[in-house]
């Protein structure tokens, strides 16, 4: 199993996030699906993200990143 970043590791580094392995920023995935996800063959919807990822993004001003990669939150939903 691999740690699969839901917010790209490079983006976290560019924005000077101290711990790019913060648990809220990644999920476990098998090597095959990690590769498919990284190469944009496997797509997640915003509502599929863990709640802790949404809360971390809100607390660290990365909501824009989730919107960019997964689209906006469905109407009526909040982190």
N, C-alpha and C positions, 0 to 999 in steps of 0.2 A: 504494500500500500504506500502511496505517495501523499504528501501534503500538497493540496491543490489550492493555490491562492485564488480567492474570489475577487480580490483587488490586486492587480498585478504587482509583483514584488518590486519591479523597477519603479513603478509609480509611487509606491510607498517610500522608496529610497530617495527619489527626487524631491519628495515633499518632506524629507527629513524625519520620517517616522522612526523612532528609536529602535523599536522591536518589530522588524518585518515578519517575525514569526508569531506575533500576537494571535492567540487562538481564535479570536473572532474574525480574522481575515482569511482563514483557510478551512477546508474540509478534507477528510480522507477520501481518496479515490484510487482505483487501481491504475497501474501504469498505462494501460491502453486508453482508458477514459481520460486520464490526465493529458496524454498527448492529443487526443481528439479535442478536448476542451481548449488547450493552449493554441491549437491551430484553427480554432473557430469552426470545427466540424460538429461540435456538440454545443448546443445553445441552452442556456438556462433562462427562465423568465424571472423577473424581479420577485414575484410572489413565491418562487422556489427557494430563495435565499433564507438562511437561518435568521431568526429574529435577532440573535446576538450580533450578527454582521450588520444588520440595519442599525441597531443601537450604537455599535462602535462607530459606524460611518457618521451617524448624527453627532455623536460626542466629539468626533475628530474632524469634522467638516469635510467628509468624503462622500456626502450624499450625491454630489455631482458625478463622482466616479461610478457609483452604482447606476445612476440614471444613464450615463454614457454607455455602459456595457450591457445593462439589462433592461433598460427602459424605465419609464416612470412607475411609481407605485400605483397599483390599481386604484381607481377613484374610491374614496371613502376609507382607505387604509392608511394607517400611520405606523411608524416604527415604534 
